[in-house]
Amino acid sequence: MKSGHDLSRLIKFTFREDWRDALESVMADHLGLAQEEFDIEFEEIGDILGDHYEGLLFGCALEDLMSRRFEPDGINLVDDYLKRRGWNETAL
């Protein structure tokens, strides 16, 4: 994968404690009803649908998370990541 398309550091950043609640909230918005209806956890989706679709569903929720602003100060995941870790990124 070209380094310009590598989101691995941003994805890792979403699992930090200060973003965990926001990630869980967005995941619930996207998958909560289905998980509730079928009584499954997100980790089981890969077993049921296959790893490809598990990754696809996570990707959709991640894109949504990256576009949202959270109160009280309108913080955004990407802005926060770049502010804290932008020095570690390269521009192509």
Helices and strands as residue ranges (DSSP letters): G 3-5, H 8-14, H 17-38, H 42-49, H 51-67, E 69-70, E 75-76, H 77-85, G 86-88
